[in-house]
């Protein structure tokens, strides 16, 4: 699974431009899926037959897109100004390396130099609309030969193992979930199961809305990465979950109230199988579960997440054992019928 994760994390895939990620995933699952298609929203949908049929459809879902940047203006001196794609804290942007556009041009995000700042500006993150991407060009003409308004950028690939069983990378949210789904698809399944690799989660869960309508699953399990607050200075009441404590099961977030019976099933399954799991202790964030819960006739939804520090940044951090616990729990739940 880690080999898959490194490959997917290194891919270019901001919301609306998931083609490269989708191509990698499709190649990895095509030999194992009984059905595989891409819909008009760019979602990759797979079906795999198990040893037994289900009376009600079960869908596992993860999103392919990552946060990023879109060029909005090119200045006379050749700098590319931008807006953000998805929720990115301005504090984690300036000074970061990016790759830009179809040519994957290397660049760096910059802002007003400290010696040019007014006293009241020092120590305050620059607004995103005052930052720009420097690709090493010295004129508007040179930059426009390489970059156009509407081109997108993402943080530069930087997957690396470090410390005591940790990894760091851009795009762990949600290439981790994609890796889990691929690993499940590549295994023998007890029951028939659907899988969706969705687009545009970071800008409003748009891909999942169309998948929900098309599949009509009775139960959807969303695999995600969620923010961990276990860092110095964070009050205990604001720590959503902890790195190293295993899979995260959400009871509520900014878009979804999860059915209590599925939460209890997930925690009970974890206990039976010796899988470490924790409840998310903060109502924050959101994911594609909200779209599935609202789509068509609706669905029962469950979110299984990996606790990740510094999410939506150039260097998210996760613990390998947590990722393995999430996969183990997803695999254990896939063995259940979910029949009503």
SEDOLUM-961283 format. One record per residue: x, y, z of N, C-alpha, C in turn; residue number from 0. Coordinates in steps of 0.1 Angstrom, whole numbers. Example, Ala and Ser with C-alpha at 12.3 -4.5 7.8 and 13.67 -1.06 7.14 Angstrom:
// residues 2
SITE      nu      nv      nw     cau     cav     caw      cu      cv      cw     i
SITE     132     -57      78     123     -45      78     132     -33      78     0
SITE     128     -22      71     137     -11      71     129       0      79     1
***
This chain:
// residues 340
SITE      nu      nv      nw     cau     cav     caw      cu      cv      cw     i
SITE       8     -12       0       0       0       0       9      13       0     0
SITE      20      12       7      29      24       7      35      27      -6     1
SITE      37      17     -14      42      19     -28      32      26     -36     2
SITE      19      22     -35       8      29     -41       7      43     -37     3
SITE       8      45     -24       6      59     -18      17      68     -23     4
SITE      30      64     -23      40      72     -28      38      76     -43     5
SITE      33      67     -51      31      69     -65      19      79     -67     6
SITE       9      78     -59      -3      86     -61       0     100     -55     7
SITE       7     101     -44      10     114     -38      19     122     -47     8
SITE      27     116     -55      36     123     -64      30     128     -76     9
SITE      17     123     -79      10     127     -91       5     142     -90    10
SITE       2     147    -101      -4     161    -102     -19     160    -103    11
SITE     -27     166     -94     -41     164     -95     -49     173     -86    12
SITE     -48     186     -89     -57     196     -82     -72     194     -87    13
SITE     -81     199     -79     -95     197     -82     -98     201     -97    14
SITE    -105     193    -104    -108     195    -118     -98     191    -128    15
SITE     -86     186    -123     -75     182    -132     -70     168    -126    16
SITE     -78     159    -124     -75     146    -118     -70     136    -128    17
SITE     -68     140    -140     -66     130    -151     -53     121    -148    18
SITE     -42     127    -144     -30     119    -141     -33     109    -130    19
SITE     -39     113    -120     -42     104    -109     -51      93    -113    20
SITE     -61      97    -120     -71      86    -125     -64      76    -134    21
SITE     -55      81    -143     -48      71    -151     -40      61    -144    22
SITE     -33      66    -133     -25      57    -125     -34      46    -118    23
SITE     -45      51    -112     -54      42    -105     -60      32    -114    24
SITE     -65      37    -126     -72      28    -136     -62      17    -140    25
SITE     -50      20    -142     -40      10    -146     -38       0    -135    26
SITE     -38       4    -123     -36      -5    -112     -48     -14    -109    27
SITE     -60     -10    -112     -72     -18    -108     -78     -25    -120    28
SITE     -75     -21    -132     -81     -27    -144     -80     -42    -144    29
SITE     -69     -49    -140     -69     -63    -141     -77     -70    -130    30
SITE     -82     -62    -120     -90     -68    -109    -104     -65    -109    31
SITE    -108     -54    -116    -122     -50    -116    -130     -57    -126    32
SITE    -143     -61    -123    -152     -67    -132    -158     -56    -141    33
SITE    -160     -44    -136    -164     -33    -144    -156     -21    -140    34
SITE    -153     -12    -150    -145       0    -147    -149      10    -157    35
SITE    -153      22    -152    -157      33    -162    -154      46    -156    36
SITE    -154      56    -164    -152      70    -160    -164      78    -164    37
SITE    -171      85    -155    -183      92    -158    -180     106    -163    38
SITE    -190     114    -166    -189     127    -172    -182     137    -162    39
SITE    -183     134    -150    -176     143    -140    -162     139    -137    40
SITE    -157     129    -144    -143     125    -142    -141     114    -131    41
SITE    -152     110    -124    -150     100    -114    -147      86    -120    42
SITE    -138      79    -114    -135      65    -118    -143      56    -109    43
SITE    -152      48    -115    -161      39    -108    -158      24    -111    44
SITE    -156      16    -101    -153       2    -103    -163      -7     -96    45
SITE    -165     -19    -101    -173     -29     -95    -165     -42     -95    46
SITE    -165     -49     -83    -158     -61     -82    -167     -72     -76    47
SITE    -168     -83     -83    -177     -94     -78    -169    -101     -66    48
SITE    -177    -104     -56    -172    -112     -45    -177    -126     -46    49
SITE    -174    -133     -35    -179    -147     -34    -194    -148     -33    50
SITE    -200    -137     -28    -215    -137     -26    -220    -123     -31    51
SITE    -233    -123     -35    -240    -110     -39    -245    -103     -26    52
SITE    -247     -90     -27    -254     -83     -16    -268     -80     -20    53
SITE    -277     -79     -10    -290     -75     -13    -291     -59     -14    54
SITE    -281     -53      -8    -280     -38      -8    -266     -34     -12    55
SITE    -264     -25     -21    -251     -21     -26    -243     -14     -15    56
SITE    -230     -18     -14    -220     -12      -6    -210      -5     -15    57
SITE    -207       7     -12    -197      15     -19    -186      20     -10    58
SITE    -173      18     -14    -162      25      -8    -158      36     -17    59
SITE    -155      48     -10    -152      60     -18    -140      67     -13    60
SITE    -132      73     -22    -121      82     -18    -120      92     -29    61
SITE    -114     104     -26    -113     114     -37     -99     115     -42    62
SITE     -98     118     -55     -85     119     -62     -78     132     -61    63
SITE     -86     143     -59     -81     156     -61     -73     161     -48    64
SITE     -65     171     -50     -57     177     -39     -59     192     -40    65
SITE     -56     199     -29     -56     213     -29     -45     219     -39    66
SITE     -47     231     -43     -37     237     -52     -40     251     -55    67
SITE     -35     256     -67     -35     270     -70     -39     272     -85    68
SITE     -46     283     -88     -49     286    -102     -44     300    -105    69
SITE     -37     301    -117     -32     314    -121     -43     323    -125    70
SITE     -43     335    -120     -54     345    -123     -49     357    -130    71
SITE     -36     359    -130     -30     371    -136     -15     370    -137    72
SITE      -9     375    -148       5     375    -151      10     389    -151    73
SITE      19     393    -143      23     407    -142      33     411    -152    74
SITE      36     424    -154      45     428    -164      59     423    -161    75
SITE      63     420    -149      76     415    -146      77     400    -145    76
SITE      66     393    -150      66     379    -152      62     370    -141    77
SITE      56     376    -130      51     368    -119      37     364    -121    78
SITE      33     352    -117      20     346    -118      12     347    -105    79
SITE       2     356    -105      -6     357     -93     -17     346     -94    80
SITE     -23     342     -83     -31     330     -82     -42     331     -72    81
SITE     -52     322     -73     -61     320     -62     -60     305     -58    82
SITE     -65     302     -46     -64     288     -41     -75     279     -46    83
SITE     -72     267     -47     -82     256     -50     -83     248     -38    84
SITE     -95     249     -31     -97     243     -18     -92     251      -7    85
SITE     -93     246       5     -90     254      17     -75     253      21    86
SITE     -68     264      19     -53     264      22     -51     276      31    87
SITE     -45     273      42     -41     284      52     -30     292      46    88
SITE     -31     306      44     -21     314      39      -7     312      46    89
SITE      -8     309      59       5     307      66      14     296      61    90
SITE       8     287      53      17     275      49      20     277      34    91
SITE      18     288      28      20     290      14      33     296      10    92
SITE      37     308      15      48     315      11      61     307      12    93
SITE      69     308       2      82     301       2      82     286      -2    94
SITE      70     281      -6      69     267      -9      72     265     -24    95
SITE      77     253     -27      80     249     -41      67     243     -47    96
SITE      64     247     -60      53     241     -67      57     236     -80    97
SITE      48     229     -86      49     226    -101      37     231    -107    98
SITE      38     237    -119      28     245    -125      25     241    -140    99
SITE      12     239    -143       7     237    -156      11     224    -162   100
SITE       7     222    -175       9     210    -182      23     206    -183   101
SITE      32     216    -184      46     214    -185      53     210    -172   102
SITE      45     211    -161      50     208    -148      62     217    -145   103
SITE      61     230    -147      72     239    -145      75     241    -130   104
SITE      88     241    -127      91     243    -113      89     258    -109   105
SITE      84     261     -98      83     275     -93      83     275     -78   106
SITE      83     288     -73      83     290     -59      73     301     -56   107
SITE      65     299     -45      56     310     -42      63     320     -33   108
SITE      61     333     -36      68     343     -29      58     354     -25   109
SITE      62     363     -17      54     374     -12      63     386     -10   110
SITE      58     397      -6      66     409      -4      78     406       6   111
SITE      90     410       2     101     408      10     100     415      24   112
SITE     107     410      34     105     415      47     110     430      48   113
SITE     121     433      41     126     447      41     117     457      35   114
SITE     107     452      27      97     461      21      84     462      29   115
SITE      83     454      39      70     454      47      70     466      57   116
SITE      58     471      58      55     481      69      56     474      82   117
SITE      58     482      93      59     475     106      47     467     110   118
SITE      35     472     106      23     464     109      21     452     101   119
SITE      29     450      90      28     438      82      37     427      87   120
SITE      47     430      94      57     420      99      51     411     109   121
SITE      53     398     106      48     388     115      34     384     112   122
SITE      28     390     101      14     387      97      15     380      83   123
SITE       9     368      81       9     362      68       3     371      57   124
SITE      10     371      46       5     379      35      -8     373      30   125
SITE     -17     381      25     -29     376      19     -26     368       6   126
SITE     -33     358       3     -31     350      -9     -30     359     -21   127
SITE     -39     369     -22     -40     377     -34     -28     386     -36   128
SITE     -19     387     -26      -6     394     -27       6     385     -29   129
SITE       4     372     -30      15     363     -32      15     360     -47   130
SITE      26     355     -52      28     352     -66      37     340     -68   131
SITE      37     334     -80      46     323     -83      57     328     -92   132
SITE      69     325     -88      81     329     -96      86     317    -103   133
SITE      85     317    -116      90     305    -124     104     308    -131   134
SITE     110     319    -126     123     322    -132     123     330    -145   135
SITE     112     336    -148     111     345    -160     112     360    -156   136
SITE     117     368    -165     119     382    -162     110     392    -169   137
SITE     100     386    -176      91     395    -183      77     388    -185   138
SITE      67     396    -187      53     391    -190      54     382    -202   139
SITE      61     387    -212      61     379    -225      67     366    -223   140
SITE      78     365    -215      85     352    -213      76     342    -205   141
SITE      69     348    -195      60     339    -187      48     334    -195   142
SITE      42     343    -203      31     340    -211      34     330    -222   143
SITE      46     328    -225      50     318    -235      50     304    -228   144
SITE      49     304    -215      49     291    -208      37     289    -200   145
SITE      30     299    -195      19     299    -186       8     307    -190   146
SITE      -5     302    -188     -17     310    -192     -25     311    -179   147
SITE     -33     322    -179     -44     323    -169     -52     311    -169   148
SITE     -55     305    -158     -63     293    -157     -54     280    -155   149
SITE     -41     282    -157     -32     270    -154     -32     268    -139   150
SITE     -30     255    -135     -30     251    -121     -17     247    -116   151
SITE     -15     248    -103      -2     244     -97      -6     236     -84   152
SITE       4     227     -80       2     220     -67      16     221     -61   153
SITE      16     218     -48      29     217     -41      38     206     -47   154
SITE      50     209     -48      60     200     -54      60     186     -47   155
SITE      61     175     -55      62     162     -49      73     161     -39   156
SITE      71     154     -28      81     154     -17      79     142      -8   157
SITE      74     131     -13      71     119      -4      84     114       2   158
SITE      84     112      15      96     107      22      92     101      35   159
SITE      99      89      38      97      83      51     107      90      61   160
SITE     103      92      73     112      98      83     109      94      97   161
SITE     118      97     106     115      95     120     112      80     124   162
SITE     103      78     134     100      65     139      87      61     132   163
SITE      88      57     120      76      51     113      67      62     107   164
SITE      72      73     104      63      84      98      66      86      83   165
SITE      56      92      76      59      97      63      54     111      62   166
SITE      60     119      53      55     132      50      54     134      35   167
SITE      44     141      31      41     143      16      30     154      15   168
SITE      30     160       3      18     167      -1       8     156      -5   169
SITE      -5     160      -5     -16     152     -11     -19     139      -4   170
SITE     -14     137       9     -18     125      16     -34     125      17   171
SITE     -39     137      18     -54     139      17     -57     141       2   172
SITE     -62     131      -5     -67     118      -1     -61     107      -9   173
SITE     -49     109     -13     -43      98     -21     -41      85     -12   174
SITE     -41      88       2     -41      76      11     -54      68       9   175
SITE     -66      75       9     -78      68       7     -78      60      -6   176
SITE     -73      66     -17     -72      60     -30     -64      47     -29   177
SITE     -53      48     -22     -44      36     -21     -51      25     -13   178
SITE     -59      28      -3     -67      18       4     -77      11      -5   179
SITE     -84      19     -13     -94      13     -22     -88       4     -32   180
SITE     -76       8     -38     -69       0     -48     -65     -13     -41   181
SITE     -60     -12     -29     -55     -25     -22     -67     -34     -20   182
SITE     -79     -28     -16     -91     -37     -15     -95     -43     -28   183
SITE     -95     -35     -38     -98     -40     -52     -89     -51     -56   184
SITE     -77     -51     -52     -67     -61     -57     -68     -74     -48   185
SITE     -76     -74     -38     -78     -86     -30     -90     -94     -33   186
SITE     -91    -106     -28    -104    -113     -30    -114    -108     -20   187
SITE    -126    -106     -25    -137    -100     -16    -148    -110     -13   188
SITE    -153    -109      -1    -164    -118       3    -177    -115      -4   189
SITE    -179    -102      -6    -192     -98     -13    -189     -88     -24   190
SITE    -199     -88     -33    -199     -78     -44    -198     -64     -38   191
SITE    -189     -56     -44    -186     -42     -38    -183     -32     -49   192
SITE    -188     -20     -47    -185      -9     -56    -174       0     -50   193
SITE    -167       6     -59    -156      15     -55    -157      28     -63   194
SITE    -155      40     -57    -155      52     -65    -143      61     -61   195
SITE    -136      65     -71    -125      75     -69    -130      88     -75   196
SITE    -132      97     -66    -140     109     -69    -132     121     -72   197
SITE    -138     130     -80    -132     143     -83    -138     154     -74   198
SITE    -130     165     -74    -135     178     -69    -141     178     -54   199
SITE    -135     169     -46    -140     170     -32    -136     183     -25   200
SITE    -124     187     -28    -118     199     -21    -126     212     -24   201
SITE    -134     212     -35    -142     224     -38    -157     222     -38   202
SITE    -161     212     -29    -175     211     -27    -181     197     -29   203
SITE    -173     187     -29    -178     173     -29    -186     170     -42   204
SITE    -182     176     -53    -190     176     -65    -190     163     -72   205
SITE    -179     156     -73    -178     143     -79    -187     133     -72   206
SITE    -186     133     -59    -194     123     -51    -209     124     -53   207
SITE    -213     136     -56    -228     139     -58    -233     131     -70   208
SITE    -225     131     -80    -229     123     -92    -228     108     -91   209
SITE    -218     104     -83    -216      90     -80    -228      85     -72   210
SITE    -231      93     -62    -243      89     -54    -255      87     -61   211
SITE    -258      95     -71    -270      94     -79    -269      82     -88   212
SITE    -257      79     -94    -256      69    -104    -256      55     -97   213
SITE    -249      53     -86    -248      40     -80    -260      36     -71   214
SITE    -265      46     -63    -276      43     -54    -273      33     -43   215
SITE    -261      34     -38    -257      25     -27    -265      27     -15   216
SITE    -268      16      -8    -275      18       5    -265      22      16   217
SITE    -252      18      15    -242      22      25    -230      26      18   218
SITE    -224      37      22    -212      42      16    -201      44      28   219
SITE    -189      39      26    -178      41      35    -168      49      28   220
SITE    -166      61      34    -156      71      28    -143      70      35   221
SITE    -132      68      27    -119      67      32    -112      81      30   222
SITE    -107      86      41    -102     100      41     -90     102      49   223
SITE     -84     114      49     -74     119      58     -81     130      66   224
SITE     -79     130      79     -85     141      87     -74     148      96   225
SITE     -77     160     100     -67     168     107     -65     163     121   226
SITE     -52     161     125     -49     157     138     -43     170     146   227
SITE     -48     172     158     -44     184     165     -34     181     176   228
SITE     -27     169     176     -19     166     187      -5     172     185   229
SITE      -4     185     186       8     192     185       9     202     197   230
SITE      21     206     200      23     215     212      15     227     212   231
SITE       9     231     223       1     243     224     -14     241     221   232
SITE     -18     229     216     -32     227     213     -39     223     225   233
SITE     -50     230     229     -58     225     241     -64     212     238   234
SITE     -65     204     249     -70     190     247     -84     190     241   235
SITE     -92     201     244    -106     201     239    -106     204     224   236
SITE     -95     207     218     -95     210     203     -86     200     196   237
SITE     -83     189     202     -75     179     195     -85     169     189   238
SITE     -87     169     176     -97     161     169     -94     146     170   239
SITE     -81     143     169     -76     129     169     -61     129     171   240
SITE     -55     118     173     -41     117     176     -34     108     167   241
SITE     -23     112     161     -14     104     153      -8      93     162   242
SITE      -9      81     157      -4      69     165     -15      62     172   243
SITE     -27      67     173     -38      61     180     -47      53     171   244
SITE     -44      51     158     -51      43     149     -62      50     141   245
SITE     -70      42     134     -81      47     125     -90      56     133   246
SITE     -95      66     125    -104      76     131    -118      74     126   247
SITE    -128      72     135    -142      71     131    -149      84     136   248
SITE    -156      90     126    -162     103     129    -177     101     133   249
SITE    -181     109     143    -195     108     147    -203     120     141   250
SITE    -196     131     138    -202     143     132    -191     152     126   251
SITE    -193     158     115    -184     168     110    -192     180     105   252
SITE    -185     189      97    -191     201      92    -202     198      82   253
SITE    -203     186      77    -213     183      66    -222     171      69   254
SITE    -219     163      79    -226     150      81    -227     147      96   255
SITE    -239     142      99    -241     135     111    -242     120     108   256
SITE    -233     112     113    -232      98     109    -241      89     117   257
SITE    -247      79     110    -256      70     117    -249      63     129   258
SITE    -256      63     140    -250      57     152    -247      43     151   259
SITE    -256      35     143    -254      21     142    -241      18     134   260
SITE    -237      26     125    -225      23     117    -213      27     125   261
SITE    -213      37     133    -202      41     142    -200      29     152   262
SITE    -211      24     158    -209      13     167    -204       0     160   263
SITE    -209      -2     148    -204     -14     140    -189     -13     138   264
SITE    -184      -1     134    -170       1     131    -162      -1     143   265
SITE    -166       5     154    -158       3     167    -158     -11     172   266
SITE    -170     -17     171    -171     -31     175    -162     -40     166   267
SITE    -162     -38     153    -154     -46     144    -139     -44     147   268
SITE    -135     -32     150    -122     -29     154    -118     -37     166   269
SITE    -127     -37     176    -124     -44     189    -123     -59     186   270
SITE    -132     -65     178    -131     -79     175    -119     -83     168   271
SITE    -114     -75     159    -102     -78     151     -89     -73     157   272
SITE     -89     -67     168     -77     -62     174     -71     -50     166   273
SITE     -80     -42     160     -76     -30     152     -77     -18     161   274
SITE     -67     -10     161     -67       3     169     -76      13     162   275
SITE     -85      19     169     -94      29     164     -98      39     174   276
SITE    -100      51     170    -104      62     179    -115      70     173   277
SITE    -123      76     182    -134      85     178    -129      99     176   278
SITE    -133     105     165    -130     119     163    -136     128     173   279
SITE    -129     136     181    -134     143     192    -136     158     190   280
SITE    -139     161     177    -141     175     173    -151     175     161   281
SITE    -160     184     161    -169     186     150    -162     196     141   282
SITE    -155     191     131    -148     200     122    -146     193     108   283
SITE    -143     201      98    -140     196      85    -153     190      78   284
SITE    -150     182      69    -161     175      61    -155     167      50   285
SITE    -163     159      43    -158     150      32    -170     146      24   286
SITE    -167     137      14    -177     133       5    -190     126      11   287
SITE    -189     122      24    -200     116      30    -213     124      29   288
SITE    -211     137      30    -222     147      30    -230     146      17   289
SITE    -222     144       6    -228     143      -7    -236     130      -9   290
SITE    -230     119      -4    -237     107      -5    -249     106       4   291
SITE    -249     112      15    -260     112      24    -272     120      18   292
SITE    -269     130      10    -280     138       4    -284     133     -10   293
SITE    -277     125     -17    -279     121     -31    -291     112     -32   294
SITE    -299     114     -42    -310     105     -46    -318     101     -34   295
SITE    -319      88     -31    -327      83     -20    -319      84      -7   296
SITE    -306      89      -8    -298      90       4    -290      77       7   297
SITE    -281      77      16    -273      65      19    -269      66      34   298
SITE    -267      55      40    -261      54      53    -246      56      50   299
SITE    -239      65      58    -225      68      55    -217      66      68   300
SITE    -204      62      65    -194      61      75    -181      66      70   301
SITE    -174      74      78    -161      79      75    -150      72      83   302
SITE    -141      66      76    -129      61      82    -117      69      78   303
SITE    -110      75      87     -99      84      83     -86      81      90   304
SITE     -75      86      83     -62      85      89     -59      98      96   305
SITE     -54      99     108     -50     111     114     -38     117     108   306
SITE     -39     129     103     -28     136      96     -25     150     101   307
SITE     -12     152     104      -9     166     109      -6     175      97   308
SITE      -8     187      99      -5     198      88     -12     195      75   309
SITE     -25     191      76     -32     187      64     -34     200      55   310
SITE     -35     197      42     -36     208      32     -24     217      31   311
SITE     -12     211      34       0     219      33      10     211      24   312
SITE      22     217      22      32     211      14      37     198      20   313
SITE      36     197      33      42     185      41      33     180      51   314
SITE      22     173      47      14     166      57      22     154      63   315
SITE      19     151      75      26     140      82      16     130      87   316
SITE      19     117      85      11     106      89      20      95      95   317
SITE      15      86     103      22      75     108      18      62     100   318
SITE      28      55      96      25      43      88      16      33      94   319
SITE      17      31     107       9      22     114      -6      26     114   320
SITE      -8      39     115     -22      44     114     -28      40     101   321
SITE     -21      42      90     -26      39      77     -29      24      76   322
SITE     -21      16      82     -23       2      81     -36      -2      90   323
SITE     -38       5     101     -50       2     109     -63       6     101   324
SITE     -62      17      94     -74      21      86     -77      11      75   325
SITE     -66       6      68     -68      -4      58     -74     -17      64   326
SITE     -69     -21      76     -74     -33      82     -88     -32      86   327
SITE     -93     -20      91    -107     -18      94    -115     -18      82   328
SITE    -111     -11      71    -119     -11      59    -120     -25      53   329
SITE    -110     -33      54    -110     -47      49    -119     -55      57   330
SITE    -119     -53      71    -128     -61      79    -143     -57      77   331
SITE    -146     -45      74    -159     -40      71    -164     -46      58   332
SITE    -155     -47      48    -158     -52      35    -163     -67      36   333
SITE    -159     -73      47    -163     -87      48    -178     -89      53   334
SITE    -184     -78      57    -198     -78      62    -208     -76      51   335
SITE    -220     -81      53    -230     -80      42    -236     -67      42   336
SITE    -238     -60      53    -245     -47      54    -260     -48      49   337
SITE    -265     -60      49    -279     -61      45    -288     -57      57   338
SITE    -298     -50      53    -308     -45      63    -317     -56      68   339
***
